[in-house]
Amino acid sequence: MRIGELSRRTGLSTRMLRYYEQEGLIHPERGANGYRDYTDHDVARAKLIRDLVTSGVPTRLVAIVLEQRDDREGTWTNKCDRDFAARLVDEIEDLDGRIACLTRSRDALGELLHLTLTQAGSREASV
């Protein structure tokens, strides 16, 4: 099937499908004419990628999840578990850092809003 059909069957834009290919997440065959040729396996894989990304999993982690799944036929070795856990810890630490930064930004904006409203109230009272 062509990329337009894959797009229709997965609900993903052709641009997003090309991005997934660029990131090495999907691997369509190429016909003699150079067109991408997708299979039902690609449909299932693209839907899985879509669901993982929609859940908030970054594509760099999606690649690892897909690699673990493809290479282990549903089973995980101890080494893979430790490696994958380490990457998950890194991802959680990154998220915690971003949450802390956003929390500081929200608090600063809240203080600014409070000062603005307080000063606006003072001006209105003096008029």
Helices and strands as residue ranges (DSSP letters): H 3-10, H 14-22, E 29-30, E 36-37, H 40-54, H 59-72, H 78-126
